[in-house]
Amino acid sequence: MSELIPVQQLLTTGIPAFVVGVLVGRYQERHKEKMGMRDFANTYRLWYDRWAPVVVTAVAILAVVGIWIGAAATITNAQQDRRTDAANTAVQKCFDRYAQAQSSSSKAVRVASEAKDIATAARDDALNREGRAFKALVRKILNDTVTPDDVQHLYATLDERDAAGRRLDAAQAELDRAREENPVPSAPSEFCSVKP
């Protein structure tokens, strides 16, 4: 298709313009004396001699202005590109710092939280054993079959639950300390408030 365009242009504009030019030239050659071509040529020459420097100067001024505008636009675009690249780099570095802070915060808190979950489960198990021992003791009291071993067993479960509660308190304190020392960073939109 691209090869047809020059041929089509040649057929629609080139050949007709050539034919018109030949016909006008032939007509002027035959009727030289009648048309006053010398007067026309002299008038054109006088006009050209008077206005050519003005036209050339105007074209030169327009060319200089165009070159200046192009150079200024190129410099401005380069400066804007540098500023945009610097802002993008700063934002990317900030998001890297945010991800690192988020990761270290979540890791320390996660480890402490897992320890607290284990201590909570141990305390809950101790509470269940204590409840079962207390229920068994109450049943034996009602049946009047209580032995010192039954009371000792209840006391042991109370002691076990007390120790599990202290471990849970210590795990909660460790979790609170981990959260305080490793705070969750604010949202990225606030954490990375990079001004362009």
C-alpha positions in Angstrom: 0.0 0.0 0.0 2.9 2.4 0.8 4.2 1.9 -2.8 0.9 3.0 -4.3 0.9 6.4 -2.6 3.8 8.0 -4.5 2.4 6.6 -7.8 -1.0 8.0 -7.0 0.5 11.3 -6.0 2.5 11.4 -9.2 -0.7 10.7 -11.3 -2.9 13.2 -9.5 -0.5 16.1 -9.0 2.8 15.6 -10.6 1.8 14.8 -14.2 -1.0 17.4 -14.4 1.3 20.1 -12.9 4.0 19.2 -15.5 1.5 19.4 -18.4 0.2 22.8 -17.1 3.7 24.1 -16.8 4.6 23.0 -20.4 1.5 24.5 -21.8 2.0 27.9 -19.9 5.6 28.0 -21.0 4.7 27.3 -24.6 2.1 30.0 -24.5 4.5 32.5 -23.0 7.2 31.7 -25.6 4.7 32.3 -28.5 3.3 35.5 -27.1 6.4 37.1 -25.6 6.0 40.5 -27.1 2.3 40.7 -26.4 2.5 39.8 -22.7 5.1 42.3 -21.6 7.2 39.7 -19.9 10.1 42.1 -19.6 8.0 44.6 -17.6 6.8 41.8 -15.3 10.3 40.6 -14.8 11.6 44.0 -14.1 8.8 44.7 -11.7 9.5 41.4 -9.9 13.2 42.1 -9.8 12.6 45.6 -8.2 10.3 44.1 -5.7 12.7 41.3 -4.9 15.7 43.7 -4.5 13.7 45.8 -2.1 12.0 43.1 0.1 14.4 40.1 -0.1 16.5 41.3 2.9 13.4 41.8 5.0 12.1 38.4 4.1 15.4 36.7 4.8 15.8 38.6 8.1 12.2 37.6 9.1 12.9 34.0 8.2 16.2 34.1 10.2 14.5 35.6 13.2 11.7 33.0 13.1 14.4 30.2 12.8 16.3 31.6 15.8 13.1 31.9 17.8 12.1 28.3 16.8 15.6 27.0 17.7 15.5 28.8 21.1 12.0 27.4 21.9 13.1 23.9 20.9 16.2 24.1 23.0 14.3 25.6 26.0 11.7 22.8 25.7 14.4 20.1 25.6 16.1 21.5 28.7 12.8 21.9 30.6 11.8 18.3 29.7 15.2 17.0 30.8 14.9 18.8 34.1 11.4 17.5 34.6 12.5 14.0 33.8 15.4 14.2 36.3 13.0 15.5 39.0 10.5 12.7 38.3 13.2 10.1 38.3 14.6 11.4 41.6 11.1 11.4 43.2 10.4 7.9 41.9 13.7 6.7 43.3 13.0 8.3 46.7 9.6 6.7 46.8 11.0 3.3 45.9 13.7 3.6 48.6 11.1 4.7 51.1 8.9 1.7 50.3 11.9 -0.6 50.7 12.5 1.0 54.2 8.8 0.6 54.9 8.8 -3.1 53.9 11.9 -3.7 56.1 10.4 -1.9 59.1 7.1 -3.8 58.6 9.0 -7.1 58.3 11.1 -6.6 61.4 8.1 -5.3 63.4 5.9 -8.2 62.4 8.6 -10.8 63.0 9.4 -9.7 66.6 5.7 -9.3 67.5 4.9 -12.6 65.8 7.5 -14.5 67.9 6.3 -12.9 71.1 2.7 -13.5 70.1 3.4 -17.2 69.4 5.0 -17.5 72.9 1.9 -15.9 74.4 -0.4 -18.3 72.5 1.6 -21.3 73.9 1.4 -19.8 77.5 -2.3 -19.2 77.0 -2.9 -22.7 75.9 -0.9 -24.1 78.9 -2.8 -21.9 81.3 -6.1 -23.0 79.8 -5.1 -26.7 80.1 -4.1 -26.0 83.8 -7.5 -24.4 84.3 -9.3 -27.4 82.9 -7.3 -29.8 85.1 -8.0 -27.6 88.1 -11.7 -27.6 87.2 -11.8 -31.4 86.9 -9.9 -31.8 90.1 -12.3 -29.4 91.9 -15.3 -31.2 90.4 -14.0 -34.6 91.5 -13.3 -33.2 95.0 -16.8 -31.8 95.3 -18.3 -35.1 94.3 -16.2 -36.9 96.9 -17.3 -34.3 99.5 -20.9 -35.0 98.6 -20.3 -38.7 98.9 -18.3 -38.2 102.0 -15.3 -40.1 100.6 -12.7 -37.3 100.6 -9.1 -38.4 101.2 -6.0 -36.2 101.8 -4.7 -37.3 98.4 -7.8 -35.7 96.8 -7.2 -32.4 98.5 -3.5 -32.6 97.6 -4.4 -33.3 94.0 -6.6 -30.2 93.9 -3.8 -28.1 95.5 -1.3 -29.4 92.9 -3.7 -28.3 90.1 -4.1 -24.9 91.8 -0.3 -24.5 92.0 0.1 -25.6 88.4 -2.6 -23.1 87.2 -0.8 -20.4 89.2 2.5 -21.1 87.6 0.9 -21.2 84.1 -0.8 -17.8 84.9 2.6 -16.3 85.8 4.1 -17.7 82.6 1.2 -16.2 80.6 1.7 -12.8 82.4 5.4 -12.9 81.5 4.6 -13.8 77.8 2.1 -10.9 77.7 4.7 -8.6 79.1 7.2 -9.8 76.5 4.6 -9.3 73.7 3.9 -5.7 75.0 7.6 -5.0 75.1 8.0 -6.3 71.5 5.1 -4.2 70.3 6.6 -1.1 72.0 10.1 -1.7 70.7 8.9 -2.6 67.2 5.9 -0.4 66.4 4.0 -1.1 63.3 4.9 1.7 60.9 2.2 4.1 59.8 0.6 3.5 56.4 2.9 3.9 53.4 1.1 7.1 52.3 2.2 8.7 55.6 5.5 6.8 56.1 6.7 7.7 52.6 5.6 11.3 52.4 8.2 12.2 49.7 7.7 15.7 48.5 8.5 16.2 44.7 
